[in-house]
Amino acid sequence: MATLPKFPVDEREVEFSAIRAQGAGGQNVNKVSSAIHLRFDIMASSLPEEIRERLLCLSDSRITQEGVFVLKAQQHRTQEMNRADALARLQQVIDGVSVPQKARRATKPTYGSKQRRLAGKSQRSEIKSSRGKVSE
């Protein structure tokens, strides 16, 4: 059961263009533009400021220097299905950044884990020290 997105993408803010898909094809490969190029300007969108900042901070190669998210969908044979796929993938990225990351709390190793580590080190040391040269 899919849940509704918290911040749905407004299709009026997304620019679609049809392009020819890559890869092997049949007789229609050079005639039909079934792949979809999606362009989404993050700063001009109606998303909340916090979500826009998180999107721009992503280290994603699909985000340009100008803050435009560019996505290419060519998995399906029809433009309509590729368009829906591109929108779903964009929504997936937005949903991913809408949940804030938990701050990592630094922890210390337990006493038992320290003891096990030191016991392993001393055992390894014993093995290595017994590998000395054989005296005649």
LUMNU-128638 format. One record per residue: x, y, z of N, C-alpha, C in turn; residue in three letters; residue number from 1. Coordinates in nm, 4 decimals. Layout:
BEGIN
X_Y_Z_X_Y_Z_X_Y_Z_ALA_NUM
...
//
This chain:
BEGIN
0.0845_-0.1178_0.0000_0.0000_0.0000_0.0000_0.0887_0.1236_0.0000_MET_1
0.0785_0.2041_-0.1037_0.1615_0.3233_-0.1168_0.1002_0.4378_-0.0369_ALA_2
0.1862_0.5141_0.0268_0.1378_0.6294_0.1014_0.1460_0.7531_0.0132_THR_3
0.0615_0.8483_0.0415_0.0628_0.9728_-0.0345_0.1856_1.0541_0.0023_LEU_4
0.2476_1.1190_-0.0964_0.3664_1.1984_-0.0665_0.3313_1.3204_0.0177_PRO_5
0.4214_1.3568_0.1066_0.4007_1.4715_0.1939_0.4086_1.6025_0.1149_LYS_6
0.5022_1.6066_0.0201_0.5216_1.7245_-0.0638_0.5105_1.6825_-0.2102_PHE_7
0.3859_1.6759_-0.2637_0.3706_1.6307_-0.4028_0.4282_1.7320_-0.5014_PRO_8
0.4809_1.6810_-0.6120_0.5397_1.7651_-0.7159_0.4265_1.8217_-0.8018_VAL_9
0.4282_1.9521_-0.8222_0.3318_2.0158_-0.9105_0.3814_1.9989_-1.0539_ASP_10
0.3010_1.9349_-1.1378_0.3449_1.9062_-1.2752_0.3674_2.0332_-1.3561_GLU_11
0.3088_2.1457_-1.3145_0.3298_2.2711_-1.3869_0.4709_2.3252_-1.3650_ARG_12
0.5398_2.2768_-1.2620_0.6760_2.3220_-1.2327_0.7810_2.2338_-1.3000_GLU_13
0.7354_2.1301_-1.3679_0.8256_2.0349_-1.4317_0.8192_2.0554_-1.5823_VAL_14
0.9357_2.0553_-1.6451_0.9425_2.0706_-1.7902_0.9796_1.9360_-1.8513_GLU_15
0.8961_1.8898_-1.9442_0.9195_1.7621_-2.0114_0.9581_1.7883_-2.1561_PHE_16
1.0487_1.7065_-2.2079_1.0775_1.7088_-2.3507_1.1005_1.5650_-2.3954_SER_17
1.0473_1.5329_-2.5135_1.0594_1.3980_-2.5668_1.1865_1.3893_-2.6500_ALA_18
1.2640_1.2831_-2.6262_1.3870_1.2594_-2.7005_1.3900_1.1142_-2.7444_ILE_19
1.4784_1.0834_-2.8347_1.4921_0.9443_-2.8783_1.5659_0.8645_-2.7726_ARG_20
1.5164_0.7455_-2.7490_1.5781_0.6587_-2.6493_1.7063_0.5978_-2.7056_ALA_21
1.7980_0.5661_-2.6152_1.9233_0.5021_-2.6538_1.9026_0.3518_-2.6632_GLN_22
2.0012_0.2858_-2.7166_2.0024_0.1405_-2.7147_1.9419_0.0797_-2.8392_GLY_23
1.9367_-0.0512_-2.8376_1.8869_-0.1266_-2.9525_1.7372_-0.1058_-2.9667_ALA_24
1.6921_-0.1123_-3.0882_1.5498_-0.0957_-3.1139_1.5107_-0.1700_-3.2387_GLY_25
1.3885_-0.1491_-3.2804_1.3391_-0.2161_-3.4003_1.3257_-0.1166_-3.5131_GLY_26
1.2197_-0.1310_-3.5879_1.1986_-0.0457_-3.7036_1.1654_0.0977_-3.6647_GLN_27
1.1127_0.1166_-3.5454_1.0710_0.2510_-3.5032_1.1804_0.3309_-3.4348_ASN_28
1.2982_0.2729_-3.4151_1.3980_0.3345_-3.3287_1.4379_0.4745_-3.3747_VAL_29
1.4412_0.4993_-3.5040_1.4833_0.6303_-3.5518_1.3660_0.7225_-3.5823_ASN_30
1.2442_0.6773_-3.5551_1.1271_0.7580_-3.5865_1.0540_0.8063_-3.4623_LYS_31
1.0607_0.7308_-3.3541_0.9785_0.7580_-3.2370_1.0638_0.8138_-3.1235_VAL_32
1.0191_0.9244_-3.0664_1.0861_0.9836_-2.9499_1.0099_0.9402_-2.8257_SER_33
1.0487_0.8267_-2.7697_0.9731_0.7728_-2.6568_1.0368_0.8038_-2.5220_SER_34
1.1627_0.8439_-2.5201_1.2276_0.8766_-2.3931_1.1852_1.0168_-2.3498_ALA_35
1.1902_1.0417_-2.2197_1.1480_1.1703_-2.1635_1.2640_1.2313_-2.0870_ILE_36
1.2873_1.3593_-2.1126_1.3848_1.4392_-2.0386_1.3059_1.5280_-1.9442_HIS_37
1.3240_1.5126_-1.8152_1.2527_1.5921_-1.7158_1.3487_1.6956_-1.6590_LEU_38
1.3044_1.8202_-1.6500_1.3835_1.9277_-1.5890_1.2985_1.9913_-1.4796_ARG_39
1.3559_1.9987_-1.3583_1.2842_2.0526_-1.2430_1.3739_2.1558_-1.1758_PHE_40
1.3337_2.2829_-1.1839_1.4103_2.3915_-1.1221_1.3788_2.3927_-0.9729_ASP_41
1.4757_2.3569_-0.8924_1.4537_2.3409_-0.7490_1.4223_2.4743_-0.6824_ILE_42
1.4981_2.5784_-0.7158_1.4791_2.7079_-0.6492_1.3477_2.7747_-0.6894_MET_43
1.2982_2.7491_-0.8105_1.1729_2.8110_-0.8558_1.0512_2.7285_-0.8173_ALA_44
1.0713_2.6184_-0.7473_0.9594_2.5299_-0.7138_0.8842_2.5826_-0.5918_SER_45
0.7670_2.5237_-0.5690_0.6837_2.5636_-0.4551_0.7112_2.4779_-0.3315_SER_46
0.8202_2.4031_-0.3333_0.8561_2.3211_-0.2175_0.8978_2.4110_-0.1015_LEU_47
0.8842_2.3638_0.0213_0.9309_2.4435_0.1358_1.0816_2.4685_0.1281_PRO_48
1.1243_2.5777_0.1861_1.2648_2.6191_0.1807_1.3582_2.5103_0.2328_GLU_49
1.3176_2.4450_0.3400_1.4004_2.3400_0.4015_1.4236_2.2240_0.3053_GLU_50
1.3196_2.1832_0.2341_1.3302_2.0724_0.1381_1.4176_2.1141_0.0207_ILE_51
1.4012_2.2386_-0.0256_1.4840_2.2871_-0.1370_1.6313_2.2866_-0.0998_ARG_52
1.6626_2.3308_0.0223_1.8030_2.3326_0.0669_1.8597_2.1916_0.0721_GLU_53
1.7808_2.0976_0.1234_1.8291_1.9591_0.1318_1.8503_1.9001_-0.0071_ARG_54
1.7622_1.9337_-0.1010_1.7782_1.8849_-0.2383_1.9068_1.9391_-0.2999_LEU_55
1.9325_2.0677_-0.2780_2.0519_2.1287_-0.3362_2.1792_2.0771_-0.2711_LEU_56
2.1707_2.0311_-0.1465_2.2885_1.9798_-0.0767_2.3206_1.8356_-0.1151_CYS_57
2.2298_1.7700_-0.1862_2.2568_1.6325_-0.2289_2.3775_1.6301_-0.3219_LEU_58
2.4599_1.5294_-0.3080_2.5721_1.5135_-0.4012_2.5264_1.4213_-0.5137_SER_59
2.4323_1.4711_-0.5923_2.3716_1.3947_-0.7005_2.4154_1.4557_-0.8327_ASP_60
2.4640_1.3728_-0.9235_2.5128_1.4235_-1.0512_2.3990_1.4735_-1.1394_SER_61
2.2750_1.4450_-1.1039_2.1611_1.4903_-1.1836_2.1228_1.6346_-1.1517_ARG_62
2.1836_1.6943_-1.0508_2.1547_1.8338_-1.0162_2.2647_1.9207_-1.0756_ILE_63
2.2247_2.0177_-1.1585_2.3216_2.1041_-1.2259_2.3683_2.2151_-1.1325_THR_64
2.4671_2.2911_-1.1782_2.5199_2.4040_-1.1000_2.4122_2.5103_-1.0760_GLN_65
2.3185_2.5219_-1.1707_2.2122_2.6223_-1.1591_2.0995_2.5759_-1.0670_GLU_66
2.1057_2.4541_-1.0175_2.0032_2.4029_-0.9278_1.8857_2.3415_-1.0013_GLY_67
1.9113_2.2854_-1.1189_1.8065_2.2192_-1.1966_1.8289_2.0686_-1.1898_VAL_68
1.7238_1.9972_-1.1527_1.7292_1.8511_-1.1445_1.6922_1.7969_-1.2818_PHE_69
1.7842_1.7241_-1.3450_1.7629_1.6707_-1.4800_1.7556_1.5191_-1.4712_VAL_70
1.6502_1.4629_-1.5287_1.6262_1.3195_-1.5195_1.5872_1.2678_-1.6570_LEU_71
1.6396_1.1519_-1.6939_1.6069_1.0909_-1.8225_1.5378_0.9579_-1.7965_LYS_72
1.4185_0.9422_-1.8527_1.3426_0.8181_-1.8362_1.3249_0.7542_-1.9728_ALA_73
1.3765_0.6321_-1.9887_1.3660_0.5631_-2.1174_1.3445_0.4132_-2.1002_GLN_74
1.2933_0.3744_-1.9862_1.2795_0.2329_-1.9566_1.1617_0.1694_-2.0311_GLN_75
1.0576_0.2475_-2.0539_0.9361_0.1932_-2.1134_0.9278_0.2270_-2.2627_HIS_76
0.8322_0.1651_-2.3299_0.8199_0.1817_-2.4747_0.7352_0.3023_-2.5140_ARG_77
0.6586_0.3563_-2.4207_0.5719_0.4690_-2.4556_0.6132_0.5931_-2.3806_THR_78
0.5814_0.7071_-2.4424_0.6123_0.8355_-2.3790_0.5366_0.8517_-2.2484_GLN_79
0.4111_0.8115_-2.2448_0.3274_0.8304_-2.1265_0.3837_0.7549_-2.0068_GLU_80
0.4271_0.6307_-2.0326_0.4818_0.5508_-1.9226_0.6159_0.6073_-1.8761_MET_81
0.6986_0.6553_-1.9692_0.8267_0.7153_-1.9308_0.8044_0.8458_-1.8551_ASN_82
0.7030_0.9197_-1.8934_0.6705_1.0447_-1.8234_0.6281_1.0160_-1.6792_ARG_83
0.5421_0.9155_-1.6623_0.4985_0.8763_-1.5288_0.6156_0.8236_-1.4466_ALA_84
0.7048_0.7483_-1.5105_0.8224_0.6952_-1.4420_0.9142_0.8089_-1.3958_ASP_85
0.9339_0.9081_-1.4817_1.0200_1.0209_-1.4463_0.9615_1.0985_-1.3290_ALA_86
0.8312_1.1220_-1.3313_0.7663_1.1928_-1.2201_0.7760_1.1130_-1.0906_LEU_87
0.7583_0.9817_-1.1006_0.7665_0.8966_-0.9810_0.9073_0.8985_-0.9231_ALA_88
1.0088_0.8968_-1.0103_1.1475_0.8993_-0.9622_1.1810_1.0338_-0.8989_ARG_89
1.1300_1.1429_-0.9561_1.1506_1.2748_-0.8957_1.0842_1.2806_-0.7590_LEU_90
0.9610_1.2295_-0.7509_0.8894_1.2287_-0.6235_0.9638_1.1445_-0.5197_GLN_91
1.0262_1.0360_-0.5648_1.1024_0.9491_-0.4742_1.2209_1.0249_-0.4138_GLN_92
1.2888_1.1044_-0.4957_1.4026_1.1830_-0.4461_1.3546_1.2870_-0.3457_VAL_93
1.2437_1.3536_-0.3767_1.1900_1.4563_-0.2868_1.1439_1.3929_-0.1562_ILE_94
1.0786_1.2775_-0.1644_1.0363_1.2082_-0.0423_1.1563_1.1660_0.0415_ASP_95
1.2658_1.1315_-0.0250_1.3862_1.0900_0.0478_1.4475_1.2020_0.1300_GLY_96
1.4434_1.3244_0.0781_1.5023_1.4361_0.1530_1.4020_1.5006_0.2475_VAL_97
1.2726_1.4659_0.2356_1.1732_1.5289_0.3236_1.1813_1.4751_0.4655_SER_98
1.2421_1.3586_0.4833_1.2607_1.3030_0.6177_1.3985_1.3464_0.6664_VAL_99
1.4055_1.4279_0.7714_1.5372_1.4736_0.8177_1.6200_1.3583_0.8741_PRO_100
1.7497_1.3634_0.8475_1.8409_1.2614_0.8981_1.8573_1.2773_1.0491_GLN_101
1.8640_1.1651_1.1183_1.8888_1.1699_1.2617_2.0331_1.2105_1.2854_LYS_102
2.0541_1.2954_1.3846_2.1899_1.3359_1.4189_2.2599_1.2187_1.4864_ALA_103
2.3821_1.1910_1.4459_2.4561_1.0796_1.5024_2.5123_1.1206_1.6380_ARG_104
2.4870_1.0375_1.7363_2.5422_1.0624_1.8686_2.6678_0.9796_1.8849_ARG_105
2.7739_1.0438_1.9242_2.8997_0.9720_1.9445_2.8863_0.8813_2.0659_ALA_106
2.9341_0.7589_2.0542_2.9295_0.6642_2.1651_3.0697_0.6125_2.1919_THR_107
3.0879_0.5606_2.3103_3.2177_0.5043_2.3478_3.2071_0.3528_2.3482_LYS_108
3.3171_0.2850_2.3178_3.3121_0.1379_2.3228_3.2917_0.0904_2.4664_PRO_109
3.2227_-0.0225_2.4808_3.1969_-0.0758_2.6142_3.3248_-0.1357_2.6727_THR_110
3.3219_-0.1572_2.8020_3.4368_-0.2156_2.8706_3.4659_-0.3547_2.8153_TYR_111
3.3606_-0.4339_2.7937_3.3790_-0.5697_2.7428_3.4405_-0.5707_2.6033_GLY_112
3.3971_-0.4771_2.5169_3.4527_-0.4743_2.3813_3.5994_-0.4337_2.3841_SER_113
3.6366_-0.3450_2.4768_3.7788_-0.3085_2.4911_3.8605_-0.4302_2.5341_LYS_114
3.8065_-0.5078_2.6312_3.8775_-0.6251_2.6809_3.8940_-0.7301_2.5698_GLN_115
3.7899_-0.7520_2.4919_3.7983_-0.8489_2.3817_3.9004_-0.8047_2.2777_ARG_116
3.9026_-0.6748_2.2477_3.9992_-0.6245_2.1496_4.1414_-0.6451_2.1998_ARG_117
4.1676_-0.6120_2.3272_4.3027_-0.6269_2.3825_4.3432_-0.7740_2.3924_LEU_118
4.2456_-0.8616_2.4256_4.2760_-1.0050_2.4326_4.3134_-1.0567_2.2938_ALA_119
4.2429_-1.0125_2.1922_4.2750_-1.0535_2.0558_4.4117_-1.0040_2.0130_GLY_120
4.4452_-0.8818_2.0517_4.5768_-0.8267_2.0163_4.6892_-0.9048_2.0840_LYS_121
4.6700_-0.9370_2.2119_4.7764_-1.0095_2.2825_4.7891_-1.1529_2.2289_SER_122
4.6771_-1.2124_2.1909_4.6828_-1.3476_2.1335_4.7568_-1.3441_2.0000_GLN_123
4.7304_-1.2450_1.9196_4.7987_-1.2309_1.7911_4.9477_-1.2047_1.8134_ARG_124
4.9792_-1.1269_1.9154_5.1187_-1.0977_1.9489_5.1932_-1.2252_1.9866_SER_125
5.1274_-1.3126_2.0653_5.1878_-1.4400_2.1046_5.2189_-1.5261_1.9822_GLU_126
5.1237_-1.5303_1.8886_5.1420_-1.6108_1.7672_5.2633_-1.5589_1.6898_ILE_127
5.2712_-1.4280_1.6768_5.3801_-1.3700_1.5957_5.5155_-1.3832_1.6650_LYS_128
5.5164_-1.3701_1.7979_5.6455_-1.3796_1.8687_5.6987_-1.5217_1.8674_SER_129
5.6106_-1.6211_1.8544_5.6578_-1.7598_1.8490_5.7098_-1.7978_1.7114_SER_130
5.7090_-1.7065_1.6185_5.7589_-1.7330_1.4839_5.9051_-1.6940_1.4659_ARG_131
5.9778_-1.6787_1.5731_6.1170_-1.6361_1.5663_6.2036_-1.7362_1.4916_GLY_132
6.3294_-1.6997_1.4688_6.4211_-1.7891_1.3982_6.4479_-1.9130_1.4826_LYS_133
6.4675_-2.0243_1.4159_6.4980_-2.1490_1.4841_6.6481_-2.1497_1.5135_VAL_134
6.6813_-2.1665_1.6410_6.8257_-2.1679_1.6770_6.8788_-2.3113_1.6635_SER_135
7.0056_-2.3209_1.6214_7.0655_-2.4530_1.5999_7.1341_-2.5054_1.7229_GLU_136
//
